[in-house]
Structure formats: structure tokens, C-alpha cells
Amino acid sequence: MNKINFEDLSNLTKSKEKVVTNVLRHIENQTTKKDKSKWGYGILTLFVTGCMILFIFTQIIDSRNHTANEVPILEKNNFDINLKLQLQQNTLSKDESKYKAFYDSLQLDANYAYALNKGVVLTENEVNKKEEEFLRNLEELKQDPKWREEFRESLKFLKLTEQQMIDQYIKPQAIKTAAFDQLISNHYKQHKDAYELHVKTSLEQDAMNYLSEKYSKKIANLQAKYNIPKKTKELGNFLKIGLVVAIEDDRFLVVNNASDEELAQLSSDRIVKKHKNGTWFPMHHVKQKIRIGDKVQVSYNRIQDTFPEVANLVSIKLLNNK
């Protein structure tokens, strides 16, 4: 029998201890790595979950605003209804009716598109409020038997039910109107001394310029489709010929029959009282340089009943004072 070498046994025991120690360390290291890995995965899961919640919440908010503002412009159906209604009224010639209906529809779409371009965002509450206002007005009008019968005839002519009329025509108009109303309100916050009519008509002109530039091809296609005549004369416009007696901020005051002598001796208020007339016009879209004392011919079609009057401006022409 071989003698056991205790030193070798001793060495073997130490080796076993080393092996056991190494195994334990390895297991410990693996556990630590797994724990760290689990911790990392936990953070990642929490982060992804948070992002998903934020995304869903944002989509809900955006969806509310987007849905409230999602109304198409330059839509054939809207032009169809407006043209048919205008022709049914039979108060203007066929060409005048087509022209008026087309540009009324175009202006409404321009106002809406321009408002959105300027950052207007409607909430569902604002949209609902404006729709309720429109529907309330409709119900009030229907209380008049004559108007109610005309409304029924219009529905027959358009081949629409009342609910279809509301959904396809009245509600989209309410949304477009609400957007432009908010744009006007925002403008007033910056120009508190401006006249309401001047603010509205100036913004309408800016809106039409914006739409005409951005959608020129589509507008031209619609004009061709409906065979809209070119404007040969200004329908329903008024003319005022007079002297510019005052200029304030973004407006100028014109008085009929005022003279240069009166302008040199009297204030603009006294000139207005003396001649019992005077009209404030906006300067916003006037390209010519206007000065106090200029004689002008102004075309307009809207009046705000005040004294002096407040009117919009369709066109202006400087006249020879001599």
C-alpha cells in the first residue's frame, strides 16, 4: 500500500477550498450581474411605459384640438350649396348671383385658413358653443312661418334633409366662423383702439390674399368648374368724395364738401359737426401716400353706424385738388 502523502492531501484540500471559493465567487458574480441586469431592465421598462402614457395623453389632447379644427376648405359641396341657394333667391342676375355666392364661400374659407395659419387652435368647448349658437339662430328663424317655408323649399331644392344641412353646411360654417372670431379677438388685444369694422375687414383682406397665394391653382380650377364670371362692376358699393381732414394711427377721416380754408382754420371735429358728415376709413391696405388735405374718392360697402361713420375700404383714388 502506498503511503499517503499528507502534504499532497493538504495541498488537495487547499485546492478544493480554492475551487469552492472560485465557484462561490462565480455564482456571486453571476447573481450580481443578473441583479444589475434586472435593475437596468426595470428602468428601461419604466421609461418606455412613461413614454407610452405621455404619447397617449398627447394624442388625446391633440385629437381634441385636431378634430375641432379639422374642416376642409375649398370643398366642392360647400360651393354647390352656396351657389344653389343664391340662385334660388333670384334677387340678382345669374352672373351676379354666381359671383357673390362663390366669393362669399371663398372668403369664409380664407378667414378660416388664415386663422389657423396665425396659430388659432379651437377647443371642443369653443366649437360646441359656436355650433349651439348657429343652431339656436336656426330655430329662432324657423319660428317665422314665412322663413320656415322658404327653408323647407331650400332643403327640397338642395335634396337634403335638415340634419344633412346641419352636418354638411351649418356645422362647418360654425367652426370656420369660430376660428376667425378668435383671430379678431386676438388682434383686438394688440390694437385696443381700433374700430371693429376696420379690424374685421383688414383681416378679411389679409386672409383672401393668403388664400389666393397659397391655393391659386385650386381656386382657378373652381372658377372654371362653376364658370364664375369676372367682376365687371362693383356690386352695392357706395362712393364718397371728400377731403382728408384727419389721420390717426391706421385710419383716415374723409368729410364731404370740406374746404382747404376750413382745414386751415378749424379742427377736424368742428369740420365734421359743420358738414354733419364724416367717415373713418382704414389705412391698412392703402398703397398710396395719403396726407391731410388730399381730396379722395373712396369706394366702400360696409358701414358701422356711428358719428362719424366707420366704413370699410374697397378702393381709393386720389383726385386732383385743382
C-alpha positions in Angstrom: 0.0 0.0 0.0 1.3 3.3 -0.9 1.9 5.8 1.9 -0.4 8.7 1.8 1.4 11.9 1.3 -0.3 14.2 3.8 1.3 17.2 2.3 -0.3 16.3 -1.0 -3.6 15.8 0.8 -3.1 19.1 2.5 -2.4 20.7 -0.9 -5.5 18.9 -2.3 -7.7 20.3 0.5 -6.4 23.8 -0.3 -7.1 23.2 -3.9 -10.6 22.1 -3.1 -11.0 25.2 -1.0 -9.8 27.3 -3.8 -12.2 25.6 -6.2 -15.1 26.1 -3.9 -14.1 29.7 -3.3 -13.9 30.3 -7.1 -17.2 28.6 -7.7 -18.9 30.7 -5.0 -17.4 33.9 -6.4 -18.5 33.0 -9.9 -22.0 32.3 -8.6 -22.0 35.6 -6.7 -20.8 37.5 -9.7 -23.5 35.9 -11.9 -26.1 36.8 -9.3 -24.8 40.4 -9.1 -24.8 40.7 -12.9 -28.3 39.3 -13.1 -29.5 41.8 -10.4 -27.9 44.7 -12.3 -29.4 43.4 -15.5 -32.8 43.2 -13.8 -32.4 46.7 -12.4 -31.5 48.0 -15.9 -34.4 46.3 -17.5 -36.7 47.7 -14.8 -35.5 51.3 -15.5 -35.9 50.7 -19.3 -39.5 49.3 -18.8 -40.4 52.2 -16.6 -39.1 54.7 -19.1 -40.9 53.0 -22.0 -44.1 52.9 -20.1 -43.9 56.5 -19.2 -43.3 57.5 -22.8 -46.3 55.4 -23.9 -48.5 57.2 -21.3 -47.2 60.6 -22.4 -47.7 59.7 -26.1 -51.3 58.5 -25.5 -52.1 61.6 -23.4 -50.7 63.9 -26.1 -52.6 62.1 -28.8 -55.8 62.6 -26.8 -55.2 66.3 -26.4 -54.1 66.7 -30.0 -57.0 64.7 -31.2 -59.4 67.0 -29.4 -57.9 70.1 -31.0 -57.3 68.5 -34.3 -60.9 67.2 -34.5 -62.2 70.5 -33.6 -60.2 72.2 -36.3 -60.4 69.6 -39.0 -62.7 71.2 -41.6 -61.8 71.0 -45.2 -61.5 74.2 -47.3 -62.3 74.8 -51.0 -64.7 71.9 -50.8 -67.0 71.3 -53.8 -70.0 70.5 -51.7 -69.9 73.9 -49.8 -69.7 75.8 -53.1 -72.6 73.7 -54.6 -74.9 74.6 -51.7 -74.0 78.3 -51.7 -74.4 78.7 -55.4 -77.8 76.9 -55.5 -79.1 78.9 -52.5 -78.0 82.2 -54.1 -79.6 81.3 -57.4 -82.8 80.2 -55.7 -83.2 83.7 -54.1 -83.4 85.2 -57.5 -82.6 88.7 -56.2 -79.6 89.2 -58.5 -78.9 88.3 -62.1 -77.5 84.8 -62.7 -73.9 86.1 -63.2 -74.1 88.3 -60.1 -75.6 85.5 -58.0 -72.8 83.1 -59.1 -70.1 85.7 -58.4 -71.5 86.6 -55.0 -72.0 83.0 -53.8 -68.6 81.9 -55.0 -66.7 84.8 -53.3 -68.8 84.6 -50.1 -67.7 80.9 -49.8 -64.1 81.8 -50.7 -64.0 84.5 -48.1 -65.2 82.1 -45.4 -62.6 79.5 -46.3 -59.9 82.3 -46.5 -60.8 83.5 -43.0 -60.6 80.0 -41.6 -57.3 79.0 -43.3 -55.7 82.3 -42.3 -56.8 82.0 -38.7 -55.2 78.5 -38.5 -52.1 79.9 -40.2 -51.9 82.5 -37.5 -51.9 79.8 -34.8 -55.6 79.8 -33.8 -56.5 76.4 -32.2 -60.1 75.7 -31.2 -61.1 73.6 -28.3 -64.1 71.3 -28.4 -65.9 73.6 -26.0 -65.4 76.6 -28.3 -66.6 74.6 -31.3 -69.7 73.3 -29.4 -70.5 76.8 -28.2 -70.5 78.3 -31.7 -72.4 75.3 -33.2 -75.1 75.8 -30.5 -75.3 79.5 -31.3 -75.8 78.7 -35.0 -78.4 76.0 -34.3 -80.2 78.4 -31.8 -80.3 81.0 -34.5 -81.8 78.5 -36.9 -84.5 77.6 -34.5 -85.4 81.2 -33.9 -85.6 81.8 -37.7 -87.9 78.8 -38.0 -90.4 80.5 -35.7 -91.2 82.8 -38.6 -93.7 80.8 -40.8 -92.6 82.5 -44.0 -88.9 81.8 -43.3 -89.7 78.3 -42.2 -91.5 77.6 -45.5 -88.6 79.1 -47.5 -86.2 76.9 -45.6 -88.2 73.8 -46.4 -88.2 74.8 -50.1 -84.5 75.3 -50.0 -84.0 71.8 -48.5 -86.1 70.3 -51.3 -84.2 72.3 -53.9 -80.9 71.0 -52.4 -82.2 67.5 -51.9 -81.1 67.5 -48.3 -82.7 66.6 -45.0 -82.5 69.2 -42.3 -79.9 67.1 -40.4 -77.8 66.7 -43.6 -78.0 70.5 -44.0 -76.8 70.9 -40.4 -74.0 68.4 -40.7 -72.7 69.4 -44.2 -73.2 73.1 -44.1 -74.1 74.7 -40.8 -71.6 73.0 -38.5 -68.6 73.5 -40.8 -69.6 77.2 -41.1 -69.8 77.4 -37.3 -66.2 76.1 -36.9 -64.8 78.4 -39.6 -66.6 81.4 -38.0 -65.3 80.5 -34.5 -61.7 80.3 -35.7 -61.9 83.8 -37.4 -63.7 85.3 -34.3 -60.8 84.1 -32.2 -58.3 85.7 -34.6 -60.2 89.0 -34.4 -60.3 88.8 -30.6 -56.5 88.2 -30.6 -56.0 91.2 -32.8 -58.0 93.4 -30.5 -55.7 92.5 -27.6 -52.9 94.2 -29.5 -54.9 97.1 -31.1 -57.5 98.1 -28.5 -58.2 101.5 -30.1 -59.0 100.1 -33.5 -62.6 100.1 -34.9 -64.3 96.7 -35.0 -65.2 97.0 -38.7 -61.7 98.1 -39.6 -60.2 95.1 -37.8 -62.5 92.7 -39.4 -62.3 93.9 -43.0 -58.5 94.3 -42.8 -58.1 90.7 -41.6 -60.5 89.5 -44.3 -58.3 91.2 -46.9 -55.2 89.6 -45.4 -57.0 86.3 -45.4 -58.0 86.5 -49.0 -54.5 87.5 -50.0 -53.2 84.5 -48.1 -55.6 82.0 -49.7 -55.2 83.4 -53.2 -51.4 83.0 -53.0 -51.4 79.5 -51.4 -54.2 77.9 -53.4 -54.2 79.9 -56.6 -54.4 76.8 -58.8 -57.2 75.2 -56.9 -59.2 78.5 -56.9 -58.7 78.8 -60.6 -60.0 75.3 -61.1 -63.1 76.0 -59.1 -63.7 79.3 -61.0 -63.5 77.3 -64.3 -65.7 74.5 -63.0 -68.6 76.8 -61.9 -67.9 79.2 -64.8 -67.7 82.2 -62.4 -67.8 85.5 -64.3 -65.1 88.1 -63.9 -66.0 91.1 -61.8 -67.2 93.7 -64.3 -68.6 96.2 -61.7 -68.7 96.7 -58.0 -72.0 95.5 -56.7 -73.7 97.5 -54.0 -70.7 99.8 -53.3 -71.0 103.4 -52.1 -68.8 106.3 -53.2 -67.6 109.1 -51.0 -65.7 112.1 -52.4 -64.3 114.5 -49.9 -61.3 115.9 -48.1 -59.0 114.0 -45.8 -59.3 116.1 -42.6 -57.6 113.8 -40.1 -55.2 110.8 -39.9 -54.9 108.8 -36.7 -53.0 105.6 -36.3 -54.1 103.3 -39.1 -57.2 105.3 -40.3 -58.1 108.5 -42.1 -61.2 110.7 -41.9 -63.0 112.0 -45.0 -65.6 114.8 -45.0 -67.8 115.7 -48.0 -67.7 119.4 -49.1 -64.9 120.3 -46.7 -62.5 123.1 -48.0 -58.9 123.8 -47.6 -59.8 127.1 -45.8 -61.8 125.2 -43.2 -59.0 122.8 -42.8 -56.6 125.6 -42.1 -58.9 127.3 -39.5 -61.0 124.5 -37.8 -60.3 121.3 -36.0 -61.4 118.0 -37.7 -64.2 117.7 -35.0 -65.6 121.1 -35.9 -65.4 120.4 -39.6 -67.4 117.1 -39.1 -70.0 118.9 -37.0 -70.3 121.7 -39.5 -70.9 119.5 -42.5 -72.8 116.8 -40.5 -70.9 114.0 -42.2 -67.6 112.2 -42.0 -66.3 108.7 -42.4 -63.3 106.9 -41.0 -61.6 104.5 -43.4 -58.8 102.0 -42.6 -55.3 102.8 -43.9 -54.2 99.2 -43.7 -54.4 98.3 -47.4 -53.9 101.8 -48.9 -50.8 101.8 -51.1 -50.8 105.5 -52.0 -49.3 108.0 -49.6 -52.3 109.9 -48.1 -51.9 113.3 -46.4 -54.3 115.6 -44.6 -55.8 117.9 -47.2 -55.9 115.3 -50.0 -59.1 115.1 -52.0 -60.1 111.4 -52.4 -62.8 109.2 -53.9 -63.4 106.2 -51.8 -65.5 103.1 -52.5 -67.0 101.1 -49.6 -69.8 98.7 -48.9 -70.0 98.3 -45.1 -70.9 100.9 -42.6 -70.7 100.9 -38.8 -73.4 103.2 -37.6 -71.6 105.8 -35.5 -70.9 109.5 -35.8 -68.6 110.0 -37.6 -69.3 106.8 -39.6 -66.9 103.9 -39.8 -66.6 102.1 -43.1 -64.5 99.5 -44.8 -62.5 100.4 -47.9 -62.9 98.7 -51.3 -60.9 101.1 -53.3 -59.5 104.6 -53.2 -58.4 107.2 -55.8 -56.5 110.4 -55.2 -58.2 113.3 -57.1 -56.6 116.5 -58.4 -57.4 119.2 -55.9 -57.2 122.0 -58.5 
